[in-house]
Amino acid sequence: MTKLLLYPGSFNPVHSGHLGAAKIAESITNLKSIFLVSASNADKGQLNLIDGAKRCKMINDEGYYASICYSALFHEKIVHYSEYGDCIFIVGADTWDRLWDTKYGLDQKELFVHFKNYGVKFIVFPRYGIPIINMPDFMIKSDLVDNYYSGVSSTQIRNSELK
């Protein structure tokens, strides 16, 4: 079956931290990353089509595939993209942490079963100050990942541009 390396996020803007994580995930899996620009986000609301297209173009300009994703919740992304192949998701520790919060869809037991049923895997990148919940059944571990810290965030970039 086809394997997909999927990198969902808002990418507002895409930055060196995102690109570095994608490169590392690609080196671990021997797959090409597909960035999924979230059109609907449980915390951030709806993305308009023009902004989505601009973000996809920024990602394309860096040599990556990009697509707008209309699934707001992670368990919805898994159902949708699993139709096309076995999914490996690239996420940061902040996203991994939110996955286990019932505010974002399923309770932990349901999510565990959902991941197992779909055979989904995750490459979880550290973020400063956010502990990573270890779920070895679903995580692809690597020293390259564990030792990666970009120190860059889209929020910091947006805030610095406002000054």
Long-range contacts (C-beta under 8 A, 24 or more apart in sequence): 1-85, 1-86, 2-84, 2-85, 2-86, 3-29, 3-31, 3-85, 3-86, 3-87, 3-88, 4-31, 4-34, 4-81, 4-84, 4-85, 4-86, 4-87, 4-88, 5-29, 5-31, 5-32, 5-33, 5-34, 5-88, 5-90, 6-33, 6-34, 6-36, 6-77, 6-81, 6-87, 6-88, 6-89, 6-90, 7-33, 7-34, 7-35, 7-36, 7-89, 7-90, 8-35, 8-36, 8-38, 8-69, 8-74, 8-77, 8-89, 8-91, 8-95, 9-35, 9-36, 9-37, 9-38, 9-95, 10-37, 10-38, 10-41, 10-44, 10-47, 10-55, 10-154, 11-35, 11-37, 11-55, 11-58, 11-59, 11-154, 12-51, 12-55, 12-154, 12-158, 13-55, 13-58, 13-154, 13-157, 13-158, 14-55, 14-58, 14-59, 14-62, 14-154, 15-150, 15-152, 15-153, 15-154, 15-157, 16-150, 16-152, 17-150, 17-151, 17-152, 17-153, 19-62, 19-64, 20-148, 20-150, 21-90, 21-92, 21-125, 21-148, 21-150, 22-64, 22-90, 24-123, 24-125, 24-142, 24-144, 24-145, 24-148, 25-88, 25-90, 25-123, 25-145, 27-144, 28-123, 28-140, 28-142, 28-144, 28-145, 29-88, 29-123, 29-140, 31-88, 32-64, 32-65, 33-64, 33-65, 33-90, 34-64, 34-65, 34-66, 34-67, 35-59, 35-64, 35-65, 35-66, 35-67, 36-66, 36-67, 36-68, 36-69, 36-77, 37-66, 37-67, 37-68, 37-69, 38-69, 38-72, 39-68, 39-69, 39-70, 40-70, 40-71, 40-72, 41-72, 42-72, 42-73, 42-103, 42-104, 73-104, 73-105, 74-99, 74-104, 74-105, 75-105, 75-106, 75-111, 75-114, 76-105, 78-114, 78-115, 78-118, 78-120, 79-118, 82-118, 82-119, 82-120, 86-119, 86-120, 86-121, 87-118, 87-120, 87-121, 88-120, 88-121, 88-122, 88-123, 88-140, 89-120, 89-121, 89-122, 89-123, 90-122, 90-123, 90-125, 91-122, 91-123, 91-124, 91-125, 92-124, 92-125, 92-126, 92-127, 92-130, 93-124, 93-125, 93-126, 93-127, 93-130, 93-131, 93-132, 94-127, 94-130, 96-122, 96-124, 96-132, 96-133, 97-130, 97-131, 97-132, 97-133, 100-133
